[in-house]
């Protein structure tokens, strides 16, 4: 099992990874962050709203399911949001340079980091 700093360090080893965070979706506050490139405090708060909106929509639709991950594709970046199954209310947030990353490998690495995370 990995702690927050170990998990974030592992995520930043991914080709094209620029920054990442572990976020409390109940408050929008970060438990940890690593890397550079964007304002992670602002991103954590904004992506908390993304997670809340998706959960609300799923509930309204009567979907009895869970979010594996949320992918946001920008012109130059990928943003991956992955809820932490073992700790409901937390999510892993990862930003990748689109030109230097392999999306499939990055999603797999985010999954592995989420599963290994010990809080």
Secondary structure, DSSP 4 states (H G I P E B T S, - for coil): -B-HHHHHHHHHTSTTEEEEEEEETTT--EEEEEE-SS-HHHHHHHHHHHHHHHHHHHHHTT-------EEEE-SSEEEEEEE-TTSTTEEEEEEEEGGG--HHHHHHHHHHHHHHB--
